[in-house]
Amino acid sequence: MIERVLPGVSVETVAGERAAQQGVTGVVAMPLTLPWGAKVTELSPSDDTRVSLGYRRSDPTLKLVNEVLNHANRLILYRLNTGTQATGTISSGLTAKAMYGGARGNDLSVIVEAAGDGWMVKTYLDTVEMDSQTVTSAAGFTANGLITLEGEGALAAKTVKLTGGADGDAESIDNFIAELPLHEYNLIAYTGTSAEDVQKLVGYVKERRDPEVCDMIQLVQSVTATDNEAVYHSTVGGKTADYELTPAEACATMAGILSRCGISDSATSFDDVAGWIDVSTRLTIEQQKARTQAGEILFVLRNSAVKVFYDINSLTTHTSARPKDWHKGLVVRTHDKYAKDLQLLLDEKVIGYRGTRNGIRNSVEGRNLVKGMIAKMTAEEYVDRGYIARRSDEDPQGFSADDISVKLGAERDAIDVKVGIKPNDAIDKIYVTVVSQ
């Protein structure tokens, strides 16, 4: 057990004794080098990305954004580069400047035309008019997400194409990692190929999953076998009608799928891989077996459809603390979601004493109230929905209220809570014997 210094809830998931032999879901965080955009952009599948990212989501430039949002509910996109902003001179002392650095700024144009006693300022991206404003002076122009007008010069009739925009170099992955604690998400998609970056990201995931933090995030990457239940090792790319994806790039797709599945579904044989018509490498049965045993999660072509082969993480070394079923993605996602939901419940309803406002003392009665809260959440949110097994004659390891222990801790302001749960896995293997009568 970890001894807390700060007030709060520590939740540690451990393997309980076995017979022999409410947190965020659907949200992916991803770092990319891009030709346009803010440092951090949060996107939903229905968002128009022409202003925020410079292209429609369907453009191959944004293929990795598209791959995530084909499946995930939300994407937290971190731009690894800043770049140089494109500019264009409208008149002496007045410049049109791209909102963001990057080469996409070179595709912006500004047309200024006389309009009565004022001026009409039109902003074009490629040949598409994106914004039109009628103003009496440059000071009256409102930044439109694509350009700003800088300087004190006067407006004049002119057509200006912005130039000088450049993408610049990608910054350290450390900056992305420093940004992550500011956001709520459940999966990181790493689409690069740097072993050093992966090492840093794995270290960050381990740190955040520490019981004192209880931020149950996971990572999808293609670079190294990490032997960790919180890291997916996705090693097969794919093909769509419009573009191809390397194994590293396809981690965006896998992260979106796993995020969508959450604890409601297994990704095994997931066959709704949007837009994919083939995989980058078609594996034989023996290759599928070998790579599965090595802890790789694969895309395969089966019955003319691209599917996720088997919902597994990279854990391959099994111990009493990390048993064999922790190799299963659905099992670990269920553990993770339960741990986070339990932490949120106790943090919001139990920590501290608030008198008549849901106040709970560290007494026998108070601890029984805590046990009741946990039992209610577990039954209603997990057991009744089929995510966690229910105690029965057929499954004596299933959950009942007797699996919750709430005891006085070593200190007067502490309680020790232990909850035994058994996640229901999907049916991934079927053994059939046909007997000829």
C-alpha positions as CSV (number, residue, x, y, z in Angstrom):
1,M,0.0,0.0,0.0
2,I,1.2,3.5,-0.8
3,E,1.1,6.0,2.1
4,R,-0.4,9.3,1.0
5,V,1.1,12.6,2.0
6,L,-1.6,14.8,0.3
7,P,-5.4,14.5,0.8
8,G,-7.0,12.4,-2.0
9,V,-7.7,8.9,-3.1
10,S,-5.1,6.3,-4.2
11,V,-6.5,3.4,-6.2
12,E,-4.2,0.5,-7.1
13,T,-5.3,-2.3,-9.3
14,V,-3.7,-5.6,-8.3
15,A,-4.4,-9.2,-9.1
16,G,-6.4,-10.8,-6.3
17,E,-6.3,-14.4,-5.1
18,R,-7.4,-16.7,-7.9
19,A,-8.3,-20.3,-8.3
20,A,-5.3,-22.4,-9.6
21,Q,-4.7,-22.4,-13.2
22,Q,-16.3,6.5,-14.2
23,G,-13.5,8.4,-16.2
24,V,-13.1,9.8,-19.7
25,T,-13.5,7.5,-22.7
26,G,-13.4,8.0,-26.5
27,V,-10.8,10.7,-26.3
28,V,-7.3,10.5,-28.0
29,A,-4.3,12.8,-27.6
30,M,-1.9,12.9,-30.5
31,P,1.2,15.0,-31.4
32,L,1.8,15.9,-35.1
33,T,3.9,18.1,-37.3
34,L,1.4,20.3,-39.3
35,P,1.4,23.0,-41.9
36,W,-1.2,25.1,-40.0
37,G,-2.9,25.4,-36.7
38,A,-2.7,26.4,-33.0
39,K,-0.5,24.6,-30.5
40,V,-3.5,22.6,-29.2
41,T,-6.7,22.0,-31.1
42,E,-9.6,20.0,-29.7
43,L,-11.7,18.4,-32.4
44,S,-14.9,16.4,-32.7
45,P,-15.8,14.3,-35.8
46,S,-18.3,16.9,-37.0
47,D,-16.0,19.9,-36.8
48,D,-15.1,21.9,-39.9
49,T,-11.2,21.9,-39.9
50,R,-10.6,24.4,-42.8
51,V,-9.9,27.3,-40.5
52,S,-8.5,25.4,-37.5
53,L,-6.2,23.1,-39.5
54,G,-6.1,24.7,-43.0
55,Y,-7.7,21.8,-44.8
56,R,-10.9,19.7,-44.9
57,R,-10.6,16.6,-42.7
58,S,-10.8,14.5,-45.9
59,D,-7.6,16.0,-47.4
60,P,-4.6,13.6,-47.3
61,T,-2.6,16.2,-45.4
62,L,-4.9,15.5,-42.4
63,K,-5.1,11.8,-42.9
64,L,-4.0,11.0,-39.3
65,V,-6.5,13.4,-37.9
66,N,-9.1,11.7,-40.1
67,E,-8.1,8.2,-39.0
68,V,-8.6,9.1,-35.3
69,L,-11.9,10.9,-35.8
70,N,-13.3,8.1,-37.9
71,H,-13.7,6.3,-34.6
72,A,-13.0,8.4,-31.6
73,N,-15.4,10.9,-30.0
74,R,-12.8,13.6,-29.6
75,L,-9.2,14.4,-30.5
76,I,-6.8,16.5,-28.6
77,L,-4.3,17.5,-31.3
78,Y,-0.9,18.9,-30.3
79,R,1.1,20.7,-33.0
80,L,4.8,19.8,-32.6
81,N,6.0,22.7,-34.8
82,T,5.4,26.4,-34.8
83,G,6.8,27.6,-38.1
84,T,7.0,31.0,-39.7
85,Q,3.9,33.1,-40.4
86,A,3.2,34.1,-44.0
87,T,2.7,37.8,-44.7
88,G,1.6,40.2,-47.4
89,T,1.8,44.0,-47.7
90,I,-1.5,45.8,-48.3
91,S,-0.1,49.4,-48.0
92,S,2.7,51.3,-46.4
93,G,2.6,50.3,-42.7
94,L,-0.2,47.8,-43.1
95,T,0.4,44.0,-43.3
96,A,-1.8,41.0,-43.6
97,K,-0.3,38.2,-41.5
98,A,-1.3,34.6,-41.3
99,M,-2.8,33.6,-38.0
100,Y,-0.4,30.7,-37.6
101,G,3.0,29.7,-38.8
102,G,3.3,27.1,-41.5
103,A,3.4,26.6,-45.3
104,R,-0.4,26.6,-45.5
105,G,-0.3,30.3,-44.9
106,N,1.2,30.7,-48.4
107,D,-2.2,29.7,-49.8
108,L,-4.0,32.6,-48.3
109,S,-4.9,35.7,-50.3
110,V,-6.5,39.0,-49.2
111,I,-8.5,41.2,-51.6
112,V,-9.3,44.8,-50.4
113,E,-12.0,46.6,-52.4
114,A,-13.7,50.0,-52.0
115,A,-17.2,49.6,-50.6
116,G,-19.1,53.0,-50.3
117,D,-17.4,55.0,-47.5
118,G,-15.5,51.9,-46.3
119,W,-13.6,48.9,-47.5
120,M,-14.5,45.3,-48.1
121,V,-11.8,42.9,-46.9
122,K,-12.1,39.3,-48.3
123,T,-9.9,36.4,-47.2
124,Y,-9.4,33.5,-49.5
125,L,-7.9,30.0,-48.8
126,D,-6.8,28.7,-52.2
127,T,-9.7,29.9,-54.3
128,V,-12.4,29.7,-51.7
129,E,-13.7,32.8,-50.0
130,M,-13.6,32.2,-46.3
131,D,-14.4,35.5,-44.8
132,S,-15.7,39.0,-45.9
133,Q,-15.8,42.1,-43.7
134,T,-16.8,45.7,-44.4
135,V,-14.8,48.1,-42.3
136,T,-13.9,51.8,-42.4
137,S,-10.3,51.2,-41.3
138,A,-7.9,48.4,-40.6
139,A,-8.6,48.9,-36.9
140,G,-12.1,47.7,-37.5
141,F,-11.0,44.4,-38.9
142,T,-11.7,41.3,-36.7
143,A,-9.2,38.5,-36.8
144,N,-11.0,35.6,-38.6
145,G,-8.9,32.6,-37.7
146,L,-6.9,32.9,-40.9
147,I,-5.3,36.4,-40.9
148,T,-4.8,39.5,-38.8
149,L,-4.1,43.0,-40.1
150,E,-1.1,44.6,-38.4
151,G,0.2,48.2,-38.4
152,E,-1.3,51.6,-38.6
153,G,-1.3,52.1,-42.4
154,A,-4.5,52.9,-44.4
155,L,-6.5,50.3,-46.3
156,A,-6.1,50.5,-50.1
157,A,-7.6,48.6,-53.0
158,K,-5.2,45.6,-53.5
159,T,-5.0,41.9,-54.0
160,V,-2.3,40.3,-51.9
161,K,-1.0,36.7,-51.8
162,L,0.7,35.9,-48.6
163,T,4.2,34.5,-48.8
164,G,7.1,33.4,-46.5
165,G,5.2,30.8,-44.5
166,A,7.3,27.8,-43.5
167,D,6.6,24.7,-41.3
168,G,9.8,24.8,-39.3
169,D,11.2,21.9,-37.3
170,A,9.4,19.7,-34.8
171,E,10.0,20.4,-31.2
172,S,10.8,17.9,-28.5
173,I,8.2,15.4,-27.4
174,D,8.8,16.7,-23.9
175,N,6.6,19.7,-24.7
176,F,3.7,17.5,-25.7
177,I,4.2,15.5,-22.5
178,A,4.2,18.7,-20.5
179,E,0.9,19.7,-22.1
180,L,-0.9,16.4,-21.5
181,P,-1.8,16.8,-17.7
182,L,-3.9,19.8,-18.7
183,H,-6.4,17.7,-20.6
184,E,-8.8,14.8,-20.1
185,Y,-8.2,11.8,-22.5
186,N,-7.7,8.1,-22.3
187,L,-5.4,7.1,-25.1
188,I,-2.2,8.6,-26.6
189,A,-1.5,7.9,-30.3
190,Y,2.1,8.1,-31.2
191,T,2.6,8.0,-35.0
192,G,6.4,8.6,-35.0
193,T,9.3,6.2,-35.2
194,S,11.6,7.5,-32.4
195,A,12.5,4.9,-29.8
196,E,13.6,7.7,-27.5
197,D,10.2,9.4,-27.8
198,V,8.4,6.1,-27.0
199,Q,10.6,5.6,-24.0
200,K,9.6,9.0,-22.7
201,L,5.9,8.4,-23.4
202,V,6.0,5.0,-21.7
203,G,7.6,6.6,-18.7
204,Y,4.9,9.3,-18.6
205,V,2.1,6.7,-18.9
206,K,3.6,4.7,-16.0
207,E,3.9,7.9,-13.9
208,R,0.3,8.9,-14.5
209,R,-1.0,5.4,-13.7
210,D,0.6,5.5,-10.3
211,P,-2.1,4.9,-7.7
212,E,-1.6,8.3,-6.2
213,V,-2.4,9.9,-9.5
214,C,-4.8,7.3,-10.9
215,D,-4.8,8.8,-14.4
216,M,-5.5,5.5,-16.2
217,I,-4.2,6.4,-19.7
218,Q,-2.8,4.1,-22.3
219,L,-0.5,4.5,-25.3
220,V,-0.6,3.1,-28.9
221,Q,2.8,3.0,-30.7
222,S,4.6,0.9,-33.3
223,V,8.2,1.2,-32.3
224,T,9.1,-1.1,-29.4
225,A,7.8,-4.1,-27.5
226,T,7.3,-2.7,-24.1
227,D,5.8,-5.6,-22.1
228,N,3.3,-3.4,-20.4
229,E,-0.5,-3.7,-20.0
230,A,-1.0,0.1,-20.6
231,V,0.8,0.1,-24.0
232,Y,-0.4,-1.3,-27.3
233,H,2.2,-2.3,-29.8
234,S,0.5,-1.8,-33.2
235,T,2.7,-3.0,-36.1
236,V,0.6,-3.2,-39.3
237,G,-0.2,-0.3,-41.7
238,G,-3.1,0.0,-44.1
239,K,-4.4,1.3,-47.4
240,T,-7.4,3.4,-48.3
241,A,-8.6,4.6,-51.7
242,D,-6.9,8.0,-51.1
243,Y,-3.7,7.3,-49.1
244,E,-1.6,4.6,-47.5
245,L,-0.6,4.4,-43.8
246,T,2.7,3.1,-42.5
247,P,2.5,0.9,-39.3
248,A,3.5,4.0,-37.3
249,E,0.8,6.2,-38.9
250,A,-1.8,3.4,-38.5
251,C,-1.4,3.9,-34.7
252,A,-3.8,6.8,-35.2
253,T,-6.4,4.4,-36.5
254,M,-5.8,1.8,-33.8
255,A,-6.1,4.5,-31.1
256,G,-9.4,5.7,-32.5
257,I,-10.8,2.2,-32.6
258,L,-9.6,1.3,-29.0
259,S,-11.0,4.6,-27.8
260,R,-14.3,3.9,-29.4
261,C,-14.5,0.4,-27.9
262,G,-13.7,1.5,-24.4
263,I,-15.2,-1.0,-21.9
264,S,-18.3,-1.6,-24.0
265,D,-16.7,-3.6,-26.7
266,S,-13.7,-5.8,-27.6
267,A,-11.7,-4.7,-30.6
268,T,-11.1,-8.4,-31.5
269,S,-12.4,-8.9,-35.1
270,F,-13.4,-5.2,-35.3
271,D,-14.3,-4.9,-38.9
272,D,-15.5,-1.3,-39.3
273,V,-12.1,0.1,-40.1
274,A,-13.4,3.2,-41.9
275,G,-12.1,3.5,-45.5
276,W,-9.5,0.7,-45.4
277,I,-9.3,-1.6,-48.4
278,D,-6.2,-3.5,-47.5
279,V,-3.4,-3.8,-45.0
280,S,0.3,-2.9,-45.7
281,T,1.5,-6.4,-44.9
282,R,-0.6,-9.5,-45.2
283,L,0.5,-12.0,-42.6
284,T,0.4,-15.8,-42.7
285,I,-1.3,-17.7,-40.0
286,E,2.1,-18.6,-38.5
287,Q,3.2,-14.9,-38.6
288,Q,-0.1,-13.9,-36.9
289,K,0.6,-16.4,-34.1
290,A,4.2,-15.3,-33.6
291,R,3.4,-11.7,-33.6
292,T,0.4,-12.1,-31.3
293,Q,2.6,-14.1,-28.8
294,A,5.1,-11.2,-29.0
295,G,2.4,-8.8,-27.8
296,E,1.5,-7.1,-31.1
297,I,-2.0,-5.9,-31.9
298,L,-2.5,-6.4,-35.6
299,F,-4.6,-5.3,-38.6
300,V,-5.4,-8.3,-40.8
301,L,-7.3,-8.9,-44.0
302,R,-10.0,-11.6,-43.5
303,N,-12.9,-12.5,-45.7
304,S,-12.1,-9.4,-47.9
305,A,-12.4,-7.0,-44.9
306,V,-9.8,-5.3,-42.8
307,K,-10.1,-6.3,-39.1
308,V,-8.3,-5.9,-35.8
309,F,-7.0,-9.4,-35.2
310,Y,-7.0,-9.7,-31.4
311,D,-7.6,-7.1,-28.7
312,I,-4.3,-7.4,-26.8
313,N,-1.8,-5.1,-25.2
314,S,2.0,-5.6,-25.1
315,L,2.1,-7.5,-21.8
316,T,3.9,-10.8,-22.4
317,T,5.5,-11.5,-19.0
318,H,2.8,-12.8,-16.6
319,T,3.2,-12.9,-12.9
320,S,0.9,-13.1,-9.9
321,A,0.8,-9.3,-9.9
322,R,0.2,-9.1,-13.7
323,P,-1.6,-12.3,-14.6
324,K,-2.3,-13.7,-18.1
325,D,-5.7,-12.0,-18.5
326,W,-4.1,-8.6,-18.1
327,H,-2.8,-9.2,-21.6
328,K,-6.4,-8.6,-22.8
329,G,-7.2,-5.1,-23.8
330,L,-10.9,-5.2,-22.8
331,V,-10.0,-6.6,-19.3
332,V,-7.4,-3.8,-18.6
333,R,-9.7,-1.1,-20.0
334,T,-12.4,-2.3,-17.6
335,H,-10.0,-2.3,-14.7
336,D,-8.8,1.2,-15.7
337,K,-12.3,2.7,-16.0
338,Y,-13.4,1.2,-12.7
339,A,-10.3,2.5,-10.9
340,K,-10.9,6.0,-12.3
341,D,-14.6,5.9,-11.5
342,L,-14.0,4.7,-8.0
343,Q,-11.4,7.5,-7.4
344,L,-13.9,10.1,-8.7
345,L,-16.7,8.8,-6.6
346,L,-14.6,8.9,-3.4
347,D,-12.9,12.2,-4.2
348,E,-16.3,13.9,-4.8
349,K,-18.5,12.2,-2.1
350,V,-16.2,11.2,0.7
351,I,-12.9,13.2,1.0
352,G,-13.2,15.8,3.8
353,Y,-16.1,16.4,6.2
354,R,-18.8,18.9,5.2
355,G,-21.2,18.8,8.1
356,T,-24.8,18.6,6.8
357,R,-23.6,18.6,3.2
358,N,-23.0,14.9,2.6
359,G,-20.6,14.8,5.5
360,I,-19.0,11.4,6.3
361,R,-17.0,10.9,9.5
362,N,-14.4,8.2,9.8
363,S,-16.7,6.1,12.0
364,V,-18.3,2.6,11.7
365,E,-21.4,4.3,10.3
366,G,-19.3,6.4,7.9
367,R,-17.3,3.5,6.6
368,N,-20.5,1.6,6.0
369,L,-21.8,4.5,4.0
370,V,-18.7,4.4,1.9
371,K,-19.1,0.7,1.4
372,G,-22.7,1.3,0.3
373,M,-21.6,3.9,-2.2
374,I,-19.1,1.6,-3.8
375,A,-21.5,-1.3,-3.9
376,K,-24.2,0.9,-5.6
377,M,-21.7,2.2,-8.2
378,T,-20.3,-1.2,-8.9
379,A,-23.7,-2.9,-9.2
380,E,-25.4,-0.3,-11.3
381,E,-22.6,0.9,-13.6
382,Y,-20.6,-2.3,-14.0
383,V,-22.4,-5.5,-12.9
384,D,-25.8,-4.7,-14.3
385,R,-24.3,-3.6,-17.6
386,G,-22.4,-6.9,-17.9
387,Y,-18.9,-5.3,-17.6
388,I,-18.1,-7.1,-14.4
389,A,-19.1,-10.7,-13.4
390,R,-21.9,-11.2,-10.9
391,R,-21.5,-13.8,-8.1
392,S,-23.2,-17.0,-8.9
393,D,-22.9,-20.8,-8.4
394,E,-21.4,-20.9,-11.9
395,D,-19.0,-18.1,-11.2
396,P,-18.1,-17.9,-7.5
397,Q,-15.4,-15.3,-8.3
398,G,-18.1,-12.8,-9.5
399,F,-18.9,-9.7,-7.6
400,S,-21.0,-9.3,-4.5
401,A,-21.1,-6.7,-1.8
402,D,-19.0,-9.1,0.3
403,D,-16.1,-8.3,-2.0
404,I,-15.9,-4.7,-0.6
405,S,-13.9,-4.1,2.5
406,V,-13.8,-0.6,4.1
407,K,-11.6,-0.6,7.3
408,L,-10.1,2.0,9.6
409,G,-6.7,2.9,8.3
410,A,-3.4,3.2,10.3
411,E,-4.1,6.9,10.9
412,R,-7.3,8.6,12.2
413,D,-8.1,10.3,8.9
414,A,-7.5,7.2,6.7
415,I,-9.6,4.3,5.5
416,D,-8.4,1.2,3.7
417,V,-10.7,0.1,0.8
418,K,-10.4,-3.1,-1.0
419,V,-12.8,-4.2,-3.8
420,G,-12.7,-7.5,-5.6
421,I,-13.9,-7.4,-9.2
422,K,-13.7,-9.8,-12.2
423,P,-14.1,-8.1,-15.6
424,N,-16.1,-10.0,-18.2
425,D,-14.0,-10.6,-21.2
426,A,-15.3,-11.0,-24.7
427,I,-15.7,-14.5,-26.3
428,D,-12.5,-14.5,-28.5
429,K,-11.9,-18.2,-28.8
430,I,-14.4,-21.0,-29.6
431,Y,-13.5,-24.7,-29.5
432,V,-15.9,-26.8,-31.5
433,T,-16.0,-30.6,-31.7
434,V,-18.4,-32.0,-34.3
435,V,-19.2,-35.7,-33.6
436,S,-20.5,-37.8,-36.5
437,Q,-23.3,-40.0,-35.2
